[in-house]
Amino acid sequence: MRRKTDLLIEIGLEELPHSFIEDAVRGFRDRFTGLLSGQKVQFGRVREFSTPRRIALHIQEVSERQDDYFEEKRGPSVEASYLPNGFPSKAIEGFLKAHNITVDDIVTKTLDNKEYVFLLREIKGKATFGLLPEVLDQTLKSISFPKNMRWERSGFQFIRPIRWILYLFGNKLVPYSIADISSSNFTYGHRSYHQDPIVISKAGEYEEKLGAYCVIPDRERRKMEVEEQVDSICNQQGLQVPEIARALYDNNTDLTEFPHAVLCEYDSSFLELPIEVLTSEMIEHQYYFPLIKADSGALSPFFIVISNIKKNEKSIPGYQKVLHARLDDGRFFYNEDKKRDFATYGEKLRTVTFHEELGSMHQKVEHISTICDILSDQLGLGSKEKESVLMTARLCKNDLVTLMVGEFPALQGIMGYYYAQESGYPEEVALGIKEHYYPRFAGDILPSHIEGTIVGIADRLDTILGIFSIGAKPSGSKDPFALRRKVFGVVRILIAQELNFSMRGLIEEVSGLYTNSSKKSALMDDVHGFFIERIRSIFSDMGFAYDEINASLEGVMDDIYEAYRRLDALHRYRSRRDFEDLLTSFKRMSNILKDYILQDNILKDEEASSFSEDLLTEHEEKELYRYFMSVKARIVENIRTKDYDNVYSILSTFKPYVDGFFDNVLVMDEDLKLRANRIGLLNIIINVFSDIIDISKIVSD
């Protein structure tokens, strides 16, 4: 049995950005363990450690030797390996010499009907210790980060400057050097309390020793500390952390090595500001926890700071001073912005560039207004609702040029809501300005009123059409303008708000805003294709099967919401026992049409549409036609009223009549008139359902 020992690697760094740490340690783990496996070295459990100053791995039960393995390499063909007299050719001699082998190490194998010489030999595993420097070297040189730095003469790039490398295999130091840093058996504790090196004798003592020097290297344990300390303070004070601040637990975990929660307070006069101004500053700029009152949910004048030093009452005034200064600025901006009527900010949008090839934000607002005008008519809005939508569209970007949003960009839309209220605009208009940005991310809330709904669709569609018109559409994983997310937002809104309109018609009507007539068709095709691709992906993410999507996607751009309803009905009906009855029956009809209608020498397409009841001769075809006619009106009416559940229920009842038809009637009769009539019968039955489903695309279970 191979001996095993533990391996410890720690890369000490200048402080990492908190948003990079999770990806950094995951990339380090995946790359290092992948290379270790590639070297045929077995290992057990892998533990990750990370703080702002380090990423580390403790890999348990690492085999002290590689596994033995067989090496196999292809050489020249057998034909090229030997001369006519049977002696080895220069080709085979070169192959043997290059790999330092003899003819005893080769075998012959057949590939693509040709015999080749192969090297086949057993390789004894090497000592793992000797492989480790190269494994770490390849790991550090191949990890990708959003941004890298060069900081010393070798030119090595990494996310932050490397300050130390701890590398132990068992109790042995693994020799390694990069960027003027050599490996050692020591690490460092908390920067504020312990500047001297800490010697680590073996991997198992790493976590405990760092803990003694004010560092908690286990991220999950550190997060638990943050949560418990925050909960303790809240319980004592009758306060709670609001839902919008939950991400701060992770942020503060990755900002600290030795977290301590500190309760602070700000001047209650700031509570006169919009709550979003207060929480945005605390959450997004300072990473402070805002606190709400447990009994009422109202924002309190208290906040919690997660400090990276031991509890120190002297630091509290500093935290409070920082927040006070920022909120004081916010109060000044808010009061200054309110001195002007909100509508007057619209002119300043002419000075703000939306895109250098697409013009200003003022032009974007004009496009949004035009799209809203057309879409309001498509949806049949009354004059009052339409005017409310258009007023929202004209004002929707005005807050971008206010002092407050200039300082706090995340408040766009939110400040527009408050400033519109302040200027006396109707509540639904103010709400629409805020809600037209919804949803901002997966799982976000959606607009609650028609103003935010239509303006939100128009805003996203304008960006999609504009970016496509300048040839900057997404490619591969690159989507710098988040167009895929914008389609996702549009589709979510349409489904949630149950909006029926033709996206194809809307795009066609407004595409002239973005291109001339000669390029209009190409732009429409590109945008349609992009929408359909994204809709397919969105429906798949909703849990619909690929064949259900394929069967229901016809005409999706004519009414996206209705395509969703058809798909949902099919998906639900598929779980019923009689679904296979429906599928079997209609696939038999579809297959007949597919096999014969398109065969020019047998039957022309136009013949398939010809049908006469007088040409029905067999009992079973008469019965199929009689039953079809008895339910046709119900089918047509249910399709018209979009009652897809009833349509599928009727579909399933065809099985005995279709089975009787195929079991007793020869479709491809020698009499061409009878043949055409029978194909025509199947065609009119299939066609009545074709607007809601292409049954041929469903895969049988």
N, C-alpha and C positions, 0 to 999 in steps of 0.2 A: 504493500500500500504506500502511495506517495505521501511524504511528509507535507504538512501544511502549516502556514504561519500567517499572521495578520500583516496588512500593508497599510501605512498611513501616509497620505500626501496632503500638505497644506500649502496653498499659495497665498502669501501675505501681500496685501496691496494697499495703495493709497485708497481713501474712501471711495467705494463704488456708489454710483447713483442708485437709489433704492429700487427704481423701476427696472434695473438691469440684473439685479441679484438672482432672481429666480431662474431666468434664462441662462445666466452665467454658470450657476452650479449644475443645472440640468445638462447643459452642453458639455461641461467638464466631465461629469459622470458618464454620459452616454459615449463620448469620444474615448475616454480612457478605458472604460470596461470593454468597449467594442474592440479596441486595439489589443487589449489583453486576451480577449477571446480569440481574436485573429491569430495570436501567437500560440494558440492551443494550450493556454494556461487556465486551469480550472480554478474557480473561486466560489465563495458562498455569499452571505448577506453583504450588501453594500449600504453603508450609512453616509448620508450627506450632512455637511455642516456648512453654515454660512453666516457671516456678519458683514457689516459694511467694510471690514478690513481683511476679510479672508474668505476663501472657498476651500473646502477640504473634503476628503473622502477617507473613510475607514472601511477597508475591504477585508472581510474576515475569511479565514481558511483558504488562503491562496496557496495553490500547489507550488512546492519548491522546485519542481521541474516541469517542463512542457510535456504534454502527451507525446508518445511515439506516434509517428504517422508515415504514410507511404507518399513518396513524391512521384508524380507522373507527368512526363513531358513528351510531346510528340516530336519525332524526328523526321527524316526524309522518308519517302515512300519506299516500300520493299524493292520495287523495280529499280529505283535510283540508287539503292544501297549496295547492289552487287553487280559486278561485271559479268559478261557472258560466260567467262570461265569459272564463275562462282566465287572469285575473290572479292573482298570488301572494296567498295568504291571510295573515292576521296570524300564523298558526301557523308558516308557512315563513319569513316575514320575521323572526320572533323567533329561530328556529333559526339562520338565517344570521348575524344580528347577534350572538347569544350566542357564536358560535364564530369571528366575524370572518372569514367566508368569503363567496364569491359563488356564484351558481348554477353556475359552472364547476367548483366543487369538490364538487358533489353528483352522486350516481347513484341509480338506483332498483333495489330488490331485492325479491323476493317472499318473504315469510315467512308460513307457515300460510295459504297461498292469498290473501294480501293484500299489496299493493304498498306499500313504504315508501321514504321519502327517506333516503339515507345520506350522511354526510360521508365523503369519501375523499380524503386528501391525503398527500403525502410529507413527512415531517418529517426535516430534516437533523440529524444527530447533534450534540450539544453537546460542549464540551470536558469531558473526564472530571474534570479538576482541580476545576471548579466544582461537580461533583456529590458529591465525596467528603465534605465536611462533613455533608451530610444523610444519606449512607449510614452513617457512623459514629454519628450521633445516633440514627437509628432502631435501629441494632444495639444500642447500649448501653441503650436504653430498652425493648427488647423481649426481651432474654435473660431466661429464668426460672431462678431458683435456689431450692433448698430453703428458704433463709433469706436475707433482705435486711436492710440496715442503712440508717438515715438518720443522717447525721453533720454536716450543715451546713445553712445557712439556706434553701437552695432546696427542701429536702425530697426531693431526688433519692435514689432507693433503689438500692442495689447490694449485691453479696455482701460487700464490704469497702470501706472508704474508698479512693477514688482519690487517688493522690499525684502522679502525673505522667502525661502523655500524649505519646508520641513519634509523630509523624505526618508521614511524608515520601513525596512522589511524585517519584521520581528524586532530585534534590538540592534540591527545593523544599519548603518547609514548608507543610503544609496547615493553614490557620487553622481552629481549632475550640475551643470552650469548653463546659464542663459542670461543674456543682457547684463553681464558683469555681476550676476548674483549666483553664488554657489549654494548647493544644498547643505543642510545642517540638521542637527537633532534638537533644535530649539524653536520656540515660537515666542509670541509676545502677548501680554495681557492688555488690560484697558489702558488706553493712551494717557488718561489723566492720573492714573494711580500707580501704574507699574511699567516703567520704561525699560527695565532690565530684561535680558533674555530669560526664558523659562525652559529648562532642559526637559525634554520628553524622552524617557528611556524605552518605552514601548507603547504601541498603539492604544492599548486598553486604558492607559492613564490620561489620555489626551483631554477628554471632556472634563474629568474631575479636576485636573490641575488648572485648566483655564477658568473653571468656576471659582477656584480659590483666588484667582487674580482678576476677579470682576468681569469675566466674559462668559456669557451663556451661548456656546456655539451651536447648540441644537435649536433650529429655527422654530419648530413646533413648541418646544418648551418655553422659548422666549415669548412666543405669541400668547401662550397660556398665562404667562406672568402678566403681560399687558392686560389681557382680558380680566383676570382676577383682580388686579389692582384698580382698574376702572370700575368694575362692578362693585367693589368694596366702597369706594368713594361715593358712587351713585346711591347705594343702599343707605348709607349714613345720612345723605343730604336730601333724600326723597326726589332724586333726579334720574334721568334716563339719557342714553345716547340715542339720538334720532336715527331712523333707518338710513337717511342719506349719508350718514357719517360712518357706516359700517366698514367701508374700505379702509378707514384709518387704522384699524387693528393691524392689517397687513402692512400698510405703509410705515407705521411706527415700529413694527417688528424689524423691518429691514433698514430702519434709520438708526437703530440702537444696538449696542452689545450688552448693555446692563440697564434695562429699562426701569424707570421709576415714575409713577404717575403723581402729578402735582395738581392740586385744585387751585384755580385762580379765578379772579372776578374782574369784570369790566364795568364801567359806568353805566348804570341802568338807563341813562338818558339816550343811549344809542339804540335802545329798543324801539324808538320812534322810527328808525330806518326800516325799509323793507327787510323782512326776515332773510331773504336770499342774499342781501348784501352782507349781512353779518355772518351767515353760515358759509358763504362762498369764500370770504376772507379767511375764516378760521380753517376751513377744510382744505381748500385748494392752494392757499399761499403759505399757511403756517403749519398745517397738519395738526392743528389743535382740535380736540373734541368739543363741539358745541353741546350744550346740555339742555334738555327740556324738562319741564316739571312733570313728575310722574302722574299727578292727579288730573292735570288739565291739558297736558301736551303743549302748553305755551312755552316759548323760548325763555330761558332764564338768563340772568346776567353772569352765569358761571361757565367756565370751560376747563378742560383738563389738558395739561401738557404732558407728553411722555418725554421725560428727560433722560439723557444718556449718562447721568451722574447720580450719585447717591442723593437721597432726599436732602434738599438744602433750601431752607426757608428764604435765604438771601436771594435766591434766583427768581422767586415769585414776582417781585416788583419789576424785574427785567422783562419777563414774559408779558406782564400786564402792560408795560410801557410800549412794547413793540405793537401789541394789538391795538392799544389806544390810538397810537399814531396812525395806523392804517385805517381804522374806523373813522377817525377824525377827517382824513382825506376823503373817505367815502361820503361822509355827511356833507362836506363842502361840495363835492361833485354833484351830489343829489340835489342840493338846494340851488346850485347854479343852473343845472339842466332844467329845473322846473320853471325857471324865469321866462322861458320861451314856450310859445305854443308848439305842441309836438309836431304839427304839420310843417312848420318852418324848417325843420331839419332836412326835409326832402331835397331841397336845393343843394345842400352840401354833399349829397350822394354823387353829384356830378364830378366831384374831386376825388372820389374813391374808386379805384380800379377793381373791377370784378376779375377780369382777365385781360391781358394786354392785347389779345386778338379779338376779344368779345366786347370790349368797351367798359363803361363805368357801372357802378351799382345802380345809378339812376336809370340806365338803359335796361338793366336786368329787371328792375321794378316795372318798367313799361311792358316788358315781355310778360312778366307774371300777370299783370293786369289784363293783357290781351287774352292770355290763356284762361284766366278766370272768367272773363266775359263769355268766351265760347263754351267752356265747360258748364257754366251756370245754365246756359240755354239747353245744352245736351241733357242736363239733369232735370230740366223743367222747373227751375226755381221761379218763384213769384218775384215781382218787381222789388218788393221791400227786402227780401232775402238777398237778391242779387246785388242791390245797392250796398247792403251791409258787407257782402263779400268783396266788392270792388273797393270800398273804403278801406277795408282791412289790407287788401293788396297794395294800395297806394302808400300805406303807412308801415308796412311790415318790416322794412329795413331801416327806418329812420333812426332807431336807437343806436345803430352802428357808429354814428358820428357824434354821439353824446360823450361827455367827459367820463361818465361812469363806465360805459361799456369800453371806452378807450383804455381805461385802467383795469377793468375786470371783464375781459372778452367773454368769459363763460356766462355772463349775465345778459347776453343778447336775447332779445325776445322777452325776457323777464322784465327788464327795465322798460321796454316798449309798452308792456302791459300797464305798469304804474304810471308812466308819463302820459299815456293815452287817457287813462282815468283822470289824471290831474287836469288834463286839458278839456275834459268834459265830453269825451267820445263815449258812445254807448258801450255798455259792459261787454256785449258780445263781440264788438270790434276789438276792444282791448284784449279780451281773452283769445281772440283769433290771432293777434300779433304774437302772443306768447306760444300758442299751441301749434302754429304752423311749422315749428321746428320738431314737433313730436311725430313719430318716435325718433329719438336721437341715437338709440342703440338697441340691440336685440333685447326684448323683454321690457322696453320702456313703455310708458303710458301713451295712449293715442289721443288725438284731438277729440274733444267732447261736443263741439258744435260745428255747424256747416262752414263757418268762416275759416276756422283753422284747418278744416279738412280740405277744402278746395284750394286755398292758398298754399297749403303744404304740398299738395299734388302738383300745382302749377310751378312752384319754386323748384321742386326736384326735376320735373320734366324740362323746365327751361335749362337747367344745368346740363342734363343729359344731352339734349339736342344741341346746345351750344358747344359742348366739348366734342361731340361727334362731328359737328360741322367743321371743326378745325383739324380733324384727323388725329385727335389725341385720345382715342378710345382705349379702354383697358386692354392689356395684352398679358397673357400668362398670369402671374401672381401680382403684376403691377397694376395698381388702380389708384393713382395719386389723387384723383378727385372723388374717390369713394362712390363711383357711379353704381356699383353693384349694391351697395348699401341703400342708395337712393331708390333703386327699383324695389328692393325689399320693403322699404318704407311705404312706397306707393301701394304695393300689393297688400301689405298688412292693413293699410287704411281702407282700401276698397272692400276687403273681405269683412273687416270689423264693422264698417258703416253700411255694408250691403248696398253698394253703389253700382247701378247698371248703366253703363255707357260704353261707346266704342272708343277704345284707346287708339285703334287704327285710324278712325275718322278724326279724332282730336289731333293726332300727330300730323296727319295729312293736311288739316286745315291750318295748323300753325307753323309748319316746316318752312314756309316762305319767309318767316322772320329771320331764318338762319342761313339760307342759301338761295341761289338763283334757281330759276325753273329748270335749267339744264342739269343741275346736280340734285334736284329735289328727290327724284326717284331713288338715287343711290343712297341718300341720307336716310330716307324712310326705310329702305331695305335693311340698312345697317342697324338702325334703332329697333326695328321690329325683331330682327334676329337676336339682338342683345336682350330685349325684353323676354322673348320666348325662352332663351337659354337660362335666364335667371329665374323665370317662373317655374320652369322644369325643376331647377335646383331647389327653389323654395318649397314647392309641393313635395319633393322628395324629403326635405327636412321635416315636413309636417307628418311624415310617416306613411305617405301613399306609395304603393309599389310602382316600379318603373313602367310595367305594362298597363296598369290602371291609368297612369299619366298619359302614356302614348295613345291609349284608346279614347281619352277625353279631351285632348289638347287641340283638336281641330277647331279653328275659329276662335281661339282663346283671345286674340287681340281685338275681336269684335265685342267681347264682353268678358273681362277677366273674372269678375265675381261669379258670373253664371257658369263659366268653365270650372271654377272651384266647386260650385254646388253640384254640378254633374259628377265631378270626380268624387266628391264626398258621398254622394248617393251610391255610386258604383262600389266604393270602398266598403261602405256599410252593408250593402246587399251581398257582397262577395262572401261575407262570413256566414250567410245562410246556407242551409243544406241544399236548397233547390237552385243555388247559383250554377252548379255544374250542369244541371238540366238545361238552363238557359244557354250556357256556353256550348255544350255539345250540339244543341239544336242549331244555333245560329252559325257556329263554325262550319257545320256541314253545308249550310247554304252559302256562306262566304267562300268556302273552298271551291265549290262548284263554279261560282261566278269568277273567281280568280283564275281558275284553271282554263276556263273556256271562253270567257268574253273577250279576252285579249289575244286569242289565237285567231289571227286573221283568216286562216284557211278554213276554219270551222264555223265561226260565228262573228259577225260584226257587232260592235258595241251598240249601234243604234237598234239592232235586232233584239237585243236583250230588253229594251224598253217596250217592245211591242208585245201586247198581251190581249187575248180575247177570251172571255168566259165561254164562248161557243166552242172553242177548240179543246176544252177540258173533256177528256174521254174516260179517264180512270176514276174510280170511286174515291181513292185516297187524295188525288189532287183536287177533286171537287171539295172534299171535306176540308183540306188545308185552306183553300180559297174562301169557302163559306165561313170558316172560323175567323180568318183574317178580316173579312168584311164585317163580321159581327163585333169585332173589338177595335176596328180601325178608328172610328170616330172618337172612342175613348182615348186611344193612344194620341191622336192628333190634339185633342183637347188638353190632355195632361202635359204634352210637350209645350203647348201654347201657354198654359198656366204655370209651366215650370215645376210640375209636381213629379219629380223624377222617381220618387219611391214607388208611385203607382205605375209609372212606365215600366220599371224593372219587374214589378209584380206581374204585369200583363205579359211581359216578355217570357217569363219562365213557364207560362201556361201553354206555350206553343209546342212543347216537346212531343207529346203523343201524336200530334198532327204532322209534324216534320218527320218523325220516325216512320210513321205510316207511309208518308210520301216517298221517302228514300228506300224503304224496304220493298215497296210494291210497284213503284213507278220508275220506268227507265227514262232518265232525264235525256240522255243522248240517244234518243230514238232515231232510227234511220230516216223517218219522215221529218224533213227539215222544218216544216211548219210546226209540228208537235214539239220538236226540240226547242225551237225559238220561243214557243209559247210557255214551255215549262221554265226555261231560263228567265223569261220575262216575269213569270209569277214570282220566282225567288227574288228577282231584282226589286219588284215593287214592295215586297215585304221588308227586305233589307233597307231599302231607301227611306221608309217611313221612320226608321230609327236612326238614320245616319247623322241627323243633326245633333244627337246627344252622345253617340258612342260608335267607335269603329271596332266591332266585336272581334274582327280578325286579328287585332293586336293584343288581345288578352291571351296570356299563356296559361294553359290548363295545368291544374295541380296534379 
